[in-house]
Structure formats: C-alpha cells, structure tokens
Amino acid sequence: MIRPLLWLVAGAVLGGIIHIFVILMLPALAEQSVWTRVAEIDTDNRMAILPPVKAGEANPLGLDPELVYGLCRVDLSQGPAYVKGTLPDAFWSVALFNQSGIIAYSTTNRDGIGQVLDLGIFNASQTRLLAQQQLDVAEGLLVVESTSDKLLVLVRLAPPHDVVRGRFERSLANVTCGTRP
C-alpha cells in the first residue's frame, strides 16, 4: 500500500519539476522574440517612433493603440548610453529591456521626474568608473546600472486626445538616445 503511494508521489514531483523546467525554457527557445521583431527597425542609437496601431490591423508587438511608442537600441559595450528629452505634460513611462525580454529598469513621470527625461545607463564597469569620479555626468542625471550590455529603451506616451497625438510623436522624436564613449 505504501509503495504504490510513494511511486505516485515521486511521479507527481518529477512531473512537476519537468513541467516547470519546460515552461521556464520556452521563452529562450522562441525564434520570434520582441528583440528579433524590432531588429528590422532602425533603432540603433536613435529614437524611432513606431507607427500607430490601427484597429483590425496586424499588431505583432502587441502595442496599445492609445499610446505613442518610441524605441531605441543601445549597446553599453560601446560606452554609456544616455536618453534625454523633454516630454509633454501627460503620462509617460520608460523601460529598459534586455535581449531576453526582461525589464532591467522602468520608471514613469509620476515618480517625481516631471517632464524632463534625463537617464544615464551604465554597465558594471562603467558604474565603477562613475563611482571613482572618472566619468563626468550632468547634475540631475538618473543613473541606472544594467547587467546586460544590449538593451532596448522603450518610451511610452499617453496622449489625452487623438488631436494631440502628432505633437506627442514630434516631442518623442526629439528625444536623444544613444551611447557615448
């Protein structure tokens, strides 16, 4: 009586371990990730405004049609990356994604930042140089350390009305993004 129960429990535990392992490995095995989908867009060291999503059309990135999106790809092995610009007085957010699609950092203007986005992104060795005061940074720069060198910077703006969408897109296009050695 105990032996079959032991085999049943051991089988359930082993099945659970295999199930969890497979679920955790599936994203790494995916051929089409967000990183590969945006690779076609020229976003290296510049802010690219993504075209608006229209109802009923294909939406491969799963974007919210109400938001304006700007995307920039940086490589910290080329030097620290900086994102700088003044955004409209409405809700906005910025997020850093690594190649696995994991968010390395995220913030919104509701964190007390206001309209000015002034972000410095550094890897571990650049952060050490920053701590030793061997890198000069502007006062008020929001310093972020990343464990990954290759990152996507995603800025989202939420225009309150469709009428101001064009102004929001122009404002986002004026945001500078890229690495500086």
Backbone bond lengths (Angstrom), bond angles and torsions (degrees), N, CA, C in turn:
res aa  C-N    CA-C-N  psi(-1)  N-CA   C-N-CA  omega(-1)  CA-C   N-CA-C  phi
1 M - - - 1.452 - - 1.533 111.13 -
2 I 1.318 116.86 -40.65 1.462 120.30 -177.69 1.524 110.59 -75.48
3 R 1.326 117.05 -37.03 1.468 120.36 -177.67 1.541 111.82 -61.73
4 P 1.315 120.77 -48.02 1.480 119.44 178.27 1.533 112.10 -63.26
5 L 1.327 116.52 -35.26 1.467 120.08 178.22 1.530 109.90 -66.61
6 L 1.328 117.31 -39.11 1.458 121.89 177.65 1.526 110.61 -63.88
7 W 1.343 117.29 -43.37 1.467 121.44 178.05 1.527 110.49 -63.83
8 L 1.293 118.14 -38.43 1.464 122.88 179.20 1.527 111.02 -65.50
9 V 1.315 117.70 -45.03 1.463 121.81 178.92 1.533 110.07 -66.22
10 A 1.342 117.28 -43.86 1.469 120.87 179.38 1.529 110.41 -62.87
11 G 1.330 118.25 -40.62 1.466 121.87 177.52 1.523 111.72 -64.13
12 A 1.337 117.24 -40.65 1.464 121.05 179.06 1.530 110.86 -66.48
13 V 1.326 117.68 -41.16 1.470 121.12 179.07 1.526 109.94 -66.17
14 L 1.323 117.96 -45.94 1.456 121.53 178.92 1.532 110.98 -63.06
15 G 1.307 117.33 -42.47 1.466 121.34 176.93 1.522 111.34 -62.04
16 G 1.325 117.26 -39.81 1.470 121.04 177.40 1.516 111.91 -64.45
17 I 1.327 117.47 -41.45 1.466 121.47 178.73 1.527 110.26 -64.15
18 I 1.327 117.12 -45.92 1.464 120.79 178.71 1.528 110.24 -62.75
19 H 1.294 117.59 -42.71 1.469 122.26 179.60 1.535 111.06 -60.52
20 I 1.303 117.85 -46.99 1.469 121.66 179.58 1.517 110.44 -64.72
21 F 1.332 118.05 -41.79 1.465 122.02 178.99 1.527 110.96 -60.76
22 V 1.307 117.47 -45.57 1.465 121.03 -179.72 1.530 110.62 -64.01
23 I 1.299 117.96 -42.96 1.473 121.01 -179.76 1.531 110.73 -64.27
24 L 1.317 117.89 -39.55 1.457 120.68 179.47 1.529 112.55 -72.34
25 M 1.312 119.12 -26.16 1.458 122.50 -178.29 1.530 113.23 -87.82
26 L 1.324 118.98 -20.51 1.462 121.32 -176.06 1.531 113.92 -57.05
27 P 1.331 120.25 -44.43 1.473 118.02 179.23 1.524 113.25 -61.07
28 A 1.315 118.21 -34.25 1.463 120.58 179.87 1.528 111.67 -70.58
29 L 1.323 117.17 -24.25 1.457 121.46 -178.94 1.527 113.23 -91.35
30 A 1.316 117.19 -6.89 1.467 120.71 -177.46 1.523 110.64 -67.81
31 E 1.329 116.32 133.57 1.455 120.83 178.62 1.527 111.27 -79.80
32 Q 1.312 117.75 -32.67 1.454 122.19 -179.39 1.527 109.26 -108.74
33 S 1.319 116.39 99.81 1.455 121.12 175.70 1.518 107.99 -109.61
34 V 1.309 116.77 173.38 1.460 120.03 176.80 1.524 109.43 -60.02
35 W 1.322 117.00 -38.38 1.464 120.97 -178.91 1.527 110.86 -60.25
36 T 1.338 117.40 -45.33 1.462 119.82 -179.83 1.524 111.49 -71.57
37 R 1.318 117.88 -30.98 1.469 120.26 179.63 1.524 112.07 -69.21
38 V 1.324 117.40 -35.87 1.472 119.23 -179.24 1.524 111.67 -89.86
39 A 1.336 118.08 -2.38 1.460 120.82 179.25 1.528 111.07 -63.23
40 E 1.325 117.20 -26.63 1.462 121.54 -179.63 1.525 112.28 -74.74
41 I 1.314 117.53 -19.75 1.462 122.07 -178.20 1.525 108.37 -88.23
42 D 1.327 116.93 134.94 1.468 121.61 179.76 1.528 109.16 -75.69
43 T 1.325 115.69 90.84 1.463 120.89 -176.95 1.517 112.72 -121.67
44 D 1.333 118.30 7.85 1.461 120.55 -177.99 1.527 110.23 -68.44
45 N 1.330 115.19 115.84 1.468 123.23 176.59 1.526 113.67 54.98
46 R 1.300 116.96 32.50 1.462 121.01 173.78 1.519 108.68 -156.73
47 M 1.324 115.38 150.98 1.453 121.30 179.60 1.524 108.80 -84.02
48 A 1.322 116.43 118.60 1.466 122.30 177.34 1.521 107.80 -107.30
49 I 1.314 116.13 129.93 1.463 120.99 178.69 1.524 107.51 -86.14
50 L 1.324 115.98 124.35 1.460 120.11 179.49 1.525 109.06 -77.24
51 P 1.333 117.11 141.71 1.466 119.16 -179.89 1.523 110.85 -63.81
52 P 1.334 116.35 147.51 1.474 118.49 -179.18 1.524 111.69 -64.85
53 V 1.308 115.34 147.50 1.459 122.19 178.60 1.522 107.71 -86.30
54 K 1.313 115.81 130.60 1.468 121.39 178.38 1.522 108.73 -103.74
55 A 1.321 115.30 144.79 1.463 120.60 179.26 1.529 109.63 -61.01
56 G 1.306 116.98 135.85 1.449 122.55 177.75 1.520 114.54 85.01
57 E 1.339 118.54 -7.96 1.470 121.40 178.85 1.526 109.60 -96.61
58 A 1.319 114.86 165.84 1.466 120.17 179.39 1.527 109.98 -62.41
59 N 1.311 115.76 140.79 1.455 122.20 -179.17 1.537 108.03 -134.91
60 P 1.359 117.46 70.57 1.475 119.93 -172.69 1.524 114.30 -64.21
61 L 1.334 117.95 -24.40 1.466 119.57 -179.68 1.524 112.27 -92.58
62 G 1.324 117.24 -3.86 1.464 120.78 179.13 1.513 112.79 67.12
63 L 1.334 117.04 40.99 1.463 121.88 -176.59 1.521 111.70 -82.25
64 D 1.315 115.55 149.68 1.455 122.47 174.98 1.526 108.14 -79.30
65 P 1.322 119.79 122.84 1.472 121.10 -177.00 1.528 113.79 -66.31
66 E 1.299 118.11 -14.98 1.469 120.99 -178.91 1.530 112.40 -82.59
67 L 1.323 118.35 -14.71 1.460 121.90 -173.84 1.529 112.02 -103.74
68 V 1.330 115.47 157.83 1.461 123.59 172.69 1.523 105.94 -104.93
69 Y 1.339 116.14 130.64 1.457 121.12 -175.24 1.519 111.11 -116.82
70 G 1.334 115.50 136.02 1.457 122.59 171.05 1.513 108.36 -123.38
71 L 1.327 116.00 137.54 1.451 120.63 -174.61 1.520 109.70 -131.67
72 C 1.334 115.92 137.61 1.462 122.28 179.82 1.527 107.61 -141.37
73 R 1.334 115.93 135.80 1.464 120.42 177.74 1.525 108.36 -108.49
74 V 1.347 116.76 130.51 1.460 121.57 -179.63 1.524 109.53 -127.67
75 D 1.335 114.54 154.95 1.455 122.02 177.16 1.528 107.44 -127.60
76 L 1.325 116.21 107.06 1.461 121.26 -175.36 1.524 112.87 -68.77
77 S 1.321 118.65 -12.87 1.462 119.43 175.58 1.535 110.25 -69.83
78 Q 1.324 117.98 -17.03 1.466 123.36 176.62 1.528 112.04 -86.62
79 G 1.328 117.12 -10.99 1.465 122.39 -178.74 1.523 109.22 137.87
80 P 1.340 117.51 172.48 1.464 120.36 178.13 1.526 110.81 -62.01
81 A 1.306 116.27 150.56 1.466 121.11 178.68 1.526 108.82 -107.73
82 Y 1.315 114.60 146.09 1.465 120.93 179.88 1.519 109.14 -130.58
83 V 1.327 115.58 138.28 1.457 122.65 175.07 1.515 105.60 -123.46
84 K 1.342 116.13 120.91 1.457 119.20 -174.06 1.514 109.78 -142.21
85 G 1.316 114.95 135.35 1.462 120.32 176.51 1.511 111.85 174.24
86 T 1.309 114.77 167.27 1.462 121.64 175.62 1.517 107.28 -108.96
87 L 1.305 115.86 124.24 1.455 121.76 -176.47 1.530 110.26 -106.51
88 P 1.321 117.96 159.01 1.467 121.04 -179.56 1.527 112.01 -60.31
89 D 1.294 114.46 159.52 1.465 121.08 179.91 1.523 109.46 -81.38
90 A 1.303 115.29 69.81 1.466 123.86 176.35 1.521 105.79 -150.30
91 F 1.307 116.59 175.48 1.459 119.07 -178.63 1.522 111.10 -64.20
92 W 1.323 116.08 134.47 1.463 122.39 172.01 1.522 108.68 -146.02
93 S 1.318 115.25 159.48 1.464 120.65 177.12 1.516 108.83 -144.25
94 V 1.306 115.76 157.79 1.463 122.15 176.26 1.528 107.24 -133.87
95 A 1.337 115.23 139.11 1.462 120.42 179.86 1.524 108.96 -139.41
96 L 1.316 116.02 145.18 1.463 123.04 176.37 1.526 107.90 -110.57
97 F 1.336 116.31 125.02 1.457 122.42 179.86 1.522 109.41 -115.15
98 N 1.335 117.02 139.36 1.461 119.21 173.22 1.525 109.25 -90.49
99 Q 1.327 118.13 -178.12 1.461 121.82 -176.18 1.519 113.38 -64.27
100 S 1.319 117.47 -22.59 1.462 121.20 178.45 1.519 112.26 -83.87
101 G 1.330 116.89 -3.75 1.461 120.52 -178.75 1.519 113.38 86.01
102 I 1.315 117.15 9.71 1.464 121.70 -179.81 1.523 108.41 -87.34
103 I 1.313 115.83 134.65 1.457 120.84 179.90 1.524 109.06 -75.69
104 A 1.333 115.70 119.85 1.462 121.21 179.36 1.523 110.76 -86.13
105 Y 1.332 116.79 -28.82 1.463 121.14 -178.81 1.532 108.07 -163.58
106 S 1.306 115.66 148.48 1.457 120.48 177.01 1.522 109.56 -154.41
107 T 1.318 116.06 143.14 1.460 121.27 175.24 1.523 108.96 -153.40
108 T 1.321 115.34 167.20 1.464 121.49 177.04 1.517 108.86 -131.05
109 N 1.327 115.63 169.13 1.457 119.23 176.76 1.529 110.89 -70.13
110 R 1.281 118.52 -12.52 1.466 121.91 178.98 1.523 112.32 -80.87
111 D 1.334 116.48 -0.25 1.463 121.30 175.41 1.518 111.55 -86.60
112 G 1.320 117.32 13.49 1.456 121.39 178.48 1.516 113.35 92.80
113 I 1.316 117.61 8.72 1.458 121.44 -178.39 1.527 110.94 -77.78
114 G 1.315 116.77 -34.82 1.464 120.78 -178.21 1.509 111.37 83.36
115 Q 1.335 117.13 -141.21 1.459 122.03 -176.78 1.520 113.39 -91.26
116 V 1.315 118.11 -18.10 1.460 121.66 -174.45 1.529 110.08 -91.39
117 L 1.326 114.57 121.89 1.456 121.40 174.69 1.520 106.89 -102.05
118 D 1.324 117.06 114.76 1.458 122.72 -179.89 1.526 106.94 -138.55
119 L 1.331 115.22 93.25 1.450 122.24 -170.42 1.523 110.07 -120.84
120 G 1.322 116.77 132.24 1.463 122.72 174.34 1.513 108.60 -114.90
121 I 1.319 116.98 128.18 1.464 121.89 -176.80 1.529 107.67 -115.19
122 F 1.316 115.69 125.34 1.463 121.79 -174.42 1.519 109.96 -130.10
123 N 1.335 116.84 148.99 1.460 119.52 170.31 1.534 107.61 -88.83
124 A 1.330 117.70 -178.29 1.473 121.06 -173.65 1.528 112.24 -61.70
125 S 1.325 118.11 -43.65 1.471 119.23 -178.34 1.528 111.33 -68.57
126 Q 1.326 117.24 -35.65 1.464 120.32 177.33 1.526 111.03 -69.55
127 T 1.323 116.94 -33.22 1.467 120.32 176.76 1.518 110.52 -66.58
128 R 1.347 117.34 -37.61 1.468 120.34 175.90 1.526 110.24 -62.14
129 L 1.343 116.72 -43.55 1.468 120.23 177.37 1.530 110.61 -62.38
130 L 1.300 115.98 -36.94 1.467 120.86 178.32 1.530 110.31 -65.68
131 A 1.337 116.66 -42.16 1.464 120.82 179.14 1.522 111.38 -66.82
132 Q 1.330 117.15 -30.91 1.467 121.36 178.61 1.532 111.31 -86.51
133 Q 1.304 115.87 6.59 1.473 123.84 178.81 1.526 112.04 59.62
134 Q 1.325 116.30 35.69 1.457 121.00 175.99 1.529 111.80 -97.24
135 L 1.321 116.26 -6.16 1.466 122.07 173.58 1.524 107.35 -118.53
136 D 1.315 116.26 132.77 1.462 120.34 177.44 1.523 109.40 -92.32
137 V 1.319 115.42 130.96 1.456 120.42 176.29 1.520 108.90 -130.03
138 A 1.306 115.40 152.31 1.460 120.76 -179.65 1.522 110.08 -72.09
139 E 1.309 115.10 150.66 1.455 120.55 176.88 1.525 109.30 -65.89
140 G 1.310 116.86 137.79 1.453 121.61 179.92 1.513 114.10 90.16
141 L 1.338 117.17 -1.02 1.460 120.88 179.55 1.523 109.54 -68.98
142 L 1.308 116.58 130.37 1.455 121.96 175.60 1.524 107.20 -82.74
143 V 1.326 117.60 112.37 1.460 123.13 -174.57 1.525 109.62 -93.90
144 V 1.339 114.96 127.98 1.459 121.90 179.40 1.512 108.40 -126.12
145 E 1.336 116.94 130.90 1.466 120.98 175.58 1.517 108.68 -101.19
146 S 1.318 116.19 134.30 1.456 122.18 -179.70 1.516 109.93 -117.60
147 T 1.318 116.32 142.15 1.461 120.87 175.61 1.525 111.10 -83.97
148 S 1.325 117.09 -13.99 1.472 122.15 179.34 1.523 109.52 -108.78
149 D 1.318 116.68 145.05 1.458 120.60 176.73 1.524 112.37 -83.91
150 K 1.314 117.95 -36.10 1.457 121.99 -178.26 1.522 109.10 -95.93
151 L 1.333 114.96 120.23 1.470 120.67 -175.40 1.521 111.36 -135.82
152 L 1.324 114.71 152.04 1.461 122.28 167.59 1.519 107.02 -106.22
153 V 1.325 115.65 130.95 1.460 121.06 175.47 1.524 106.25 -103.79
154 L 1.317 116.58 119.03 1.459 121.74 -178.86 1.521 109.08 -114.78
155 V 1.328 115.80 121.29 1.466 121.21 176.57 1.517 107.32 -111.93
156 R 1.335 116.03 129.59 1.465 121.91 179.43 1.513 109.56 -118.95
157 L 1.322 115.75 131.76 1.460 121.86 175.59 1.520 108.60 -116.70
158 A 1.314 115.61 144.08 1.462 120.59 179.31 1.526 109.30 -115.18
159 P 1.351 117.60 92.08 1.458 118.96 178.43 1.532 110.25 -66.96
160 P 1.333 117.27 135.86 1.467 118.91 -178.09 1.533 112.85 -69.44
161 H 1.348 117.40 -24.95 1.464 122.07 179.80 1.522 109.00 -142.96
162 D 1.321 117.07 154.17 1.464 120.93 178.76 1.524 112.49 -62.93
163 V 1.326 117.07 -26.42 1.460 121.58 -177.83 1.525 111.35 -61.71
164 V 1.319 118.41 -33.66 1.470 122.12 -176.91 1.529 112.69 -94.07
165 R 1.313 117.75 3.40 1.464 121.26 -177.79 1.538 111.56 -57.48
166 G 1.322 118.31 -43.97 1.464 121.68 179.35 1.519 112.12 -61.13
167 R 1.332 117.09 -41.65 1.470 121.11 178.07 1.525 110.39 -64.09
168 F 1.332 117.33 -39.44 1.458 121.37 178.51 1.532 110.62 -65.93
169 E 1.334 116.99 -39.86 1.467 120.30 178.62 1.527 110.78 -64.89
170 R 1.343 117.79 -41.17 1.468 120.74 178.23 1.529 110.91 -65.30
171 S 1.316 116.20 -39.90 1.466 120.31 178.18 1.531 110.72 -62.73
172 L 1.316 116.23 -41.80 1.461 120.73 179.55 1.529 110.94 -69.68
173 A 1.321 117.53 -33.94 1.481 121.18 177.65 1.508 111.57 -65.56
174 N 1.330 118.55 -23.75 1.473 122.32 179.78 1.526 112.31 -83.66
175 V 1.319 118.80 -4.97 1.458 121.83 177.81 1.528 108.16 -72.28
176 T 1.327 116.41 129.34 1.455 120.30 176.63 1.527 108.81 -90.71
177 C 1.317 114.65 142.35 1.457 120.35 -177.84 1.513 108.17 -150.33
178 G 1.321 116.92 131.05 1.451 119.66 176.77 1.512 112.69 160.63
179 T 1.320 114.06 175.21 1.460 120.61 -179.35 1.515 110.31 -93.08
180 R 1.323 114.76 150.38 1.460 122.62 173.32 1.512 107.93 -132.67
181 P 1.327 117.18 124.33 1.476 119.77 -178.88 1.530 111.89 -65.90
